[in-house]
Amino acid sequence: MNLTEIDIDLGSVTITCTGPEIGRVFGGLLREMRRMAPRLRGDEVDALREVMRHESGTLTVGELFPEFERESEYHMTLRRLRAAQFIRPGRTGRWEADEPIEVKPFTQLVWDRLGEGSLFPRGDLDENALSDETPTPGEHPPATWDDNVLDLGDFVEEKRP
């Protein structure tokens, strides 16, 4: 069997892959996201939904979380969503109130082509997920994140100049 190769322009370099190779890469990314999704609280899923309502990079941290402070629960939410491969800081690599929130390209692709349900099937969410209630600033439901699952210290943020 002769596999067709596809040239993919990555900007500074072109990579040649077969369809099955691309499938394995995409499948691995999707599995990683799905593995983390059940560990997100309902308010964190709601925050991601709000980010996804905007074009990538147009919503800032302060617009999403007006009471944002570093090391707050809002900061931890952004770090969890980043560690789960959904978003990243759009400009500096560091979460600050004026930082644009960038949706990772694979997240956007999955959200647009397969839908939110492919990442957050109802059966995979905890009892707080998909809540219609937004916590009031400073009040958050207890974390359901298992700190043994992911060491956020592995995700170093760059120092702002």
ZAMARGU-4260 file (C-alpha; in steps of 0.2 Angstrom, whole numbers, plus 5000, padded with zeros to 4 digits):
<rodrens>
0) 5000/5000/5000 | 5007/5017/4995 | 5003/5031/5007 | 5001/5048/5000 | 5012/5061/5009
5) 5006/5079/5013 | 5017/5094/5014 | 5012/5105/5028 | 5018/5123/5029 | 5022/5127/5047
10) 5029/5145/5043 | 5047/5143/5045 | 5048/5125/5040 | 5038/5113/5029 | 5035/5095/5036
15) 5030/5080/5025 | 5018/5068/5034 | 5006/5054/5029 | 4988/5054/5033 | 4990/5041/5047
20) 5004/5051/5055 | 4993/5067/5055 | 4979/5056/5063 | 4991/5050/5077 | 4996/5067/5081
25) 4979/5074/5081 | 4972/5059/5091 | 4986/5061/5104 | 4981/5080/5106 | 4963/5076/5107
30) 4966/5062/5120 | 4976/5073/5131 | 4963/5087/5131 | 4949/5074/5135 | 4960/5067/5149
35) 4961/5084/5157 | 4943/5089/5154 | 4934/5079/5168 | 4946/5087/5180 | 4940/5105/5176
40) 4927/5113/5187 | 4911/5119/5180 | 4916/5137/5182 | 4932/5133/5173 | 4922/5126/5158
45) 4911/5141/5158 | 4926/5152/5157 | 4933/5142/5142 | 4915/5144/5134 | 4916/5163/5136
50) 4934/5163/5128 | 4928/5153/5114 | 4914/5165/5110 | 4927/5178/5105 | 4940/5178/5091
55) 4956/5171/5098 | 4967/5185/5106 | 4953/5198/5107 | 4947/5194/5125 | 4959/5200/5139
60) 4961/5191/5156 | 4954/5207/5164 | 4938/5207/5153 | 4935/5188/5157 | 4940/5190/5176
65) 4938/5209/5181 | 4944/5204/5199 | 4960/5195/5192 | 4975/5195/5203 | 4990/5184/5201
70) 4990/5168/5212 | 4971/5170/5214 | 4959/5157/5209 | 4956/5166/5193 | 4974/5164/5189
75) 4974/5146/5194 | 4959/5143/5182 | 4969/5151/5167 | 4984/5140/5172 | 4973/5124/5172
80) 4965/5129/5155 | 4983/5132/5148 | 4989/5115/5155 | 4974/5106/5148 | 4980/5113/5131
85) 4965/5124/5127 | 4972/5142/5129 | 4989/5152/5132 | 4994/5170/5135 | 4993/5178/5118
90) 5007/5191/5120 | 5019/5189/5134 | 5018/5171/5140 | 5012/5177/5157 | 4994/5179/5164
95) 4991/5197/5168 | 4975/5207/5167 | 4979/5216/5151 | 4985/5199/5143 | 4975/5193/5128
100) 4969/5175/5129 | 4974/5165/5114 | 4965/5149/5109 | 4977/5136/5104 | 4974/5132/5086
105) 4970/5113/5089 | 4957/5118/5102 | 4949/5130/5089 | 4949/5116/5076 | 4941/5104/5087
110) 4928/5116/5094 | 4923/5122/5076 | 4923/5105/5068 | 4918/5093/5081 | 4909/5104/5094
115) 4911/5107/5112 | 4903/5090/5116 | 4918/5081/5109 | 4929/5089/5123 | 4916/5089/5137
120) 4903/5075/5135 | 4890/5078/5149 | 4895/5061/5157 | 4913/5066/5159 | 4910/5082/5169
125) 4909/5084/5188 | 4893/5089/5196 | 4898/5107/5196 | 4901/5107/5177 | 4890/5116/5165
130) 4882/5126/5179 | 4872/5142/5174 | 4878/5151/5190 | 4894/5161/5189 | 4903/5163/5206
135) 4904/5180/5213 | 4921/5188/5213 | 4931/5181/5227 | 4920/5166/5230 | 4924/5150/5221
140) 4918/5132/5223 | 4930/5120/5231 | 4943/5114/5218 | 4941/5097/5211 | 4958/5097/5203
145) 4969/5083/5208 | 4986/5091/5211 | 4994/5074/5209 | 4988/5074/5191 | 4997/5089/5184
150) 5012/5099/5191 | 5008/5116/5186 | 5026/5121/5191 | 5031/5112/5175 | 5023/5126/5165
155) 5035/5141/5168 | 5028/5158/5164 | 5041/5170/5156 | 5046/5186/5166 | 5038/5202/5159
160) 5052/5214/5153
</rodrens>
